[in-house]
Amino acid sequence: MIIQLLSNTPSKVAAYCERGLSVILLQNGVYAALSLIADYPKCTFYAVKNDYFASGLPRLENLILVSDMQWVDLCAQQHPVITIQQ
């Protein structure tokens, strides 16, 4: 299972992070990266590279940046995919 976060609302994925699930950040979700990594250091966090670089945020050591193709592969490998937008 993988969770996609498309908004800057880290609290929306807190329950999933507490269970140790992977989260991929897209669009405005990239702005939640610092907070999520600080609060859930044992979770795996991904961000779509183009979205992250467009945000102007500094590179974070514990954030795995992925291409669009890698994002598709992650979603294909980890079912179900839950998307949180608002």
Buried (B, 14 or more C-beta within 10 A) or exposed (E): EBBBBBBBBBEBBEEBBEEEBBBBBBBBBBBBBBEBBEBBEEBBBBBBBBBBEEBEBEEBEBBBBBEEEBBEEBBEEBEEBEBBEE
